[in-house]
Amino acid sequence: MTTTTMRGAACVVAGLLALLVGLSVVAAADEEEAGAPTGLVTVLDSARVPPEYVEWIERAGKECAEVSAPLIAAQIDAESGWNPTARSGAGAQGLSQFLPGTWKTWGVDAAGKDGSAEPDGVADPFTPGDAIMTQARYDCWLADKVKSLGLDGDPTRLILAAYNAGPGAVERFGGLPPYPETQNYVTKIVTSMAGYSGDAAGEDGGTFGNRVVANAKKWLGTPYSWGGGGPEGPGRGFAQGASTVGFDCSSLVQFAVYHASGGKTLLPRTSQVQVTEGKAVPRDEMRPGDVIGFDLHGSFDHIGIYLGNGQFIHAPKTGDVVKISDLDDSYYAGRPQKVRRFG
């Protein structure tokens, strides 16, 4: 397939591949790519975190580059639902659900039982500050561990898989273990991270459409990655996208709408299905933030976000970057189009 024919078809094919593998290899950070994003949004939306834990979550998110505050928050949500006295049937304890044996090795005395930031001499899994900082410490160790294994795939997902199933399982299977519990755990947290990430809407974020636009424009210049990206941010793709951290057309749209909705609207992965969601809008009634799909090769295999003034933002093709194009570009102008509105 030539670069030209892949210009739109890549989005739907890559999206289908990503769907089939459960998005198991997206959102990897690639520090070797000059100018590439670090992957996950790292700013915490503190309004979504119980106020007594915000300072601890933000502190934990600074322990290492691979473990962000939104990751810590989403993980606690999945582990205990923010219940500091939680106990599981398997004996896991506290906010971060450590088993006693693991806690014995990793437990950190970071806080007092009264919620103060002064250590009290006891590492207690039921003391929120202790639990949160121990979680960060353990996650960072897991990040180093999976990195040392030289495995392909998204480091964030591998960290979470190791937290759930143990680093030995990740090493044994050469990646994400084929356990339904672990795969569901990883997917739930990675998706939830977007809801705990700070609003990128900025001063123009007063309407849903403006928030969609703002969340897409923050990635201008990000490389196109065939099959890469998702609601959690840019990611490593497949085939020709396997060495590139970025977005394809449908994952950019998925990210922007998800964040604009505060994590309430997660669109399907492929452009062909995305153009069937939301509210249909006549072409001459488009407004900023509307999603516009293009039928380039017999299906709606390319998609972007309308900016106003006849322009749209999209991830075009391999070798290109997220950029702004004109709707009257001859390549797009004569193609069948569908416009959808969300929010």
N, C-alpha and C positions, 0 to 999 in steps of 0.2 A: 504494500500500500504506500503510495507516495505521500510526501508531506502535505501536499495540497488536499488530497482526498481525506487525509486524516484530520484536517482542520476542524471538522465538526464531528465526524464519526468517532474519533478517539474518545470524546466525552461519554457517549453512551456505552461503547464497548468497555472502556476502562471502568465506568461506573458499575456495569454489570459484574465485572470481575471483582471489584471491591465488595460488592454485595455478596457474591458467592463465597468469599473467604471471610466474611464477617468483619471486613475492614481491619483485618489483623495486621496489616503491614503499613498502615498509614500513620501520619503524624510523627514521623521520626525526625529528630533534629539532626542536621548535618553541619557540624562545625567546620568541615573542611571546605565547604562551598563559600567562596568570598561573597559577602553581602547577603547570604541566605538568612531567612528568619530563623529564630531559635526553635520554632515549632509551636509550642503551646502558649496561649495567652497567660501571662504571669501575674496580672493585676487582679487582686481580690475584690469582688463585689461584697463589701463588708455588710451591706444591708441584708444579705441572705444568710449571714452567719449569726448564731446567738451572740449577743453583744459581749458576754463575759468571756468569749473564746477568741474574739477578733485579734487581739494583741498576740495571743499565742500562735494562732494560725499564720499571721504575717511573719512572726519571728521564725517559725518552723520553715516557712517558704524560702528563707535565706540561708538555710544550712548547706545546700549544694545546688548547682545550676540545673540539675536534672529533676529536681523535686520542687514544684511551685506551690504557692499558697492555695490556688484553686484545686490542685491535685490533693493536697492534704485535706481540704474541706470536703471534697467529693468522696474521698475515701472514708472519712469519719461518718458521713451521711449514710454510706452503704453499709458500714460495719455496725454502727450502733444507733443510727438515727438521732445522734446528738444526745444520747442518754449516757451520762457518766457512770451510772451504776449498772449498766447492762451486763448480763451474763448469758453466755450461750450454752446450749446443751452439751457442747464439747468441752466446756470449762473456760472458754475465752472470756476476758474480763475488761470492763471499762469502755471508754469512748473508742479506743482503737482496737479493742478485742484481741489482746495478747493472751496467748496460752501461758500458764505459769512458767513452763520451762524456757520459753523464749524470753519472757520478761526477766527471768533470773539473769540471763546473759546480757540483755540490752537495756534494762530499765534505767531511766535517768531521773535523778532527783533534781528537778528544775523549779519546783513550786511548793508552796505550803498548802495544806489541806483547806485552809481558809481562803484560798484563791490568790494569795499574795505571790509576788514574783520572787520571793526569798525561799531558797531551799530549806526544808525542815529536817533534813537528815535521813529521810525515808523515801525511797523510790517506790511509789504506790500507783498501780494501774488505774485505781479509782480516783486519783487526783488528776483533774483535767490537764494542768500544765505539764505534769510528768508524762502523762499518756501522749500528749501531742508532740512533745519534744523527743520522746522515745520513738514515736512513729517516724518522725523526720530523720532521726539518726539511723533507724533501721532501713528506711526507704533509700537513703543515700548509700548505705552499705550495699544494698541490693543493686543500686545503679552501677556501682563499681564492679560488682560481681558479674552482672550480665554483660557489661562492657568487656570484661576480661575474657569472656567466653567467645567473643568475636562472632556473635550470631547476627544473622540478617533480621530485619524487622524493626518495628518501632520500639525504642528503649522504654518509653512510658508504659506500653502494654506489657513488655517483658518484666518490668519492675512490679507491676500489679499482679501479674501471673505468679511471680516468685513469692510475693507477699501472701497470696492465697494458697498456692499449691506447694510452695517451697522452691528454693533455687535449684535443688537437685532435680525436680521434675522438669524445669525449664531446660536444664542442661541435657537431661536424658532424651527429651523430645526435640532438642535443637531449636527451641522456640516455644510458642504458646502451646501448652499441653492440651490434648484433645478431650479435656474433661468439661462437660457441659457447665458444671458449677463455676469453674474457673473462667471459661469463655464468657459466660453471662456476667460474672463479676467484673471482668475487665471492660466489657462493652458498656455496662451500666455506669461505671465510674468515668470512663473517658467521655461518654456523652454528657454526664452530669457536670463535668468540669466546666463546660461552657456556661452553665447556669450560675456557677460561682465565680465567673470571670468578670472583671470590671467592664462597664459600659464604654464602648468605643465611640459612642454617638457624638460626643462633643457638643459644641454650642448649637449645632443645627439639628439636634436630635429630638426636637419637640414632637414630631409625628413618626408613625411607624415607618413610612416610606423613607423619611430622612435618616432614620436609624439603619435601615437596610443599606442605603447608599454609603453612610459613614463606615459601616462595618465591612463593606467591600473595598472602599477607597483606601483603607488603612493598609491594604496588601498590594497597592500599586507597585509594580516592579518585581513582584514575587515570581519566580520561575514557574512556567507551566510544567506540570508533572502528570504524565498519563496514569490515571488511576489514583493519584495522590490527593491528600487532604480530606477534610471532613469537618464536622461541627466543632472539633477541638482545635482546628487550625491547619496550617500547611503540613504536608506529610509526604513520605517517600512513596512512589507509585510502583507500577509494574513495567516489565519489559523495558522499553526505551525511557520510562520514567523511574526505573528502579534505583538510579543513582542521583535522583533529583528530588529535593524537598520543595514542595509547592502545592499548587491546586490544579485541577482540571476545571472545565467550565461548570459542571454541575456541583462539584464540591464547594466552589466559591459561593455559588448561590445558596447552597445548603448552610454554609457557615453564616453568611450575612443575615439570612432570615431567622436562623436559630437564635443568634445573639440579639437581633432586633426585638425578638419576642420574649427575651429574658429566659430562654430555654423552654418555652412552651410549644413552639412549632418546629418540629424536626421533619423536614421534607424528605421524600424518598431520594435515593442516591443518584438516579439517572435522570437525564434531561427529558427523555421521552415520558416518564411518569410525572416529573415535576410540572409539566405543562397541562396535566389533568387535575392538578390540585388548586385550591384557592378559588377565587372568583374570576370568571372570565371578564375581560375588559376589552371594549372596542379599540382598535388600533389608534383611532383619532382622539381617544379619551385617556391615553396613557399619562401617568404622572410619575415623578421620581420615586424610585423604590419598587415599581412594578417589575415583574420578571417577564422577559420576552424570549420566546423560543423560536428557533429557525429550523425549517425543514430543508436541510442541505443535500441529503442523499436518500430521499425516500422516507425519512422519518425525522422527528424533531430531535436531531442529534447534536444541536448546539444551543446554548442558552446564556443569557446575560442579564444585567440589571439596568433598567432605564434610568438615566441621570437627568433628563430634561434637555431642551434645546437640540433635539435630534441626536443625542449621544447616548452611548451605553458603555458599561464597564464589563469586561469579561476576561476569561483565560482562553486565548485563542487556539494555540497549537504547540506541539513540541518545538522547542527552540525559541519560543516567544515567552512573554511575561504577561502578567495581569496588567491590562492597559485600557485606555478609553478609545473607542472607535465611533465612527459616524454611521448612523443607520442608512444614510444614502450612499455608503460605500457600495460599489457595484456588486461586490461579492454577496452582500446581504440583502440589498434593496429589493431584488426581484424574487426572493424566496418566500414561500408561504410562512406566515408568522402567527404565533399565538401569544397573547398577553394575559398574565394572571396577576391577581392582587392578593396580598396576604395582610393580615392585621386589621 
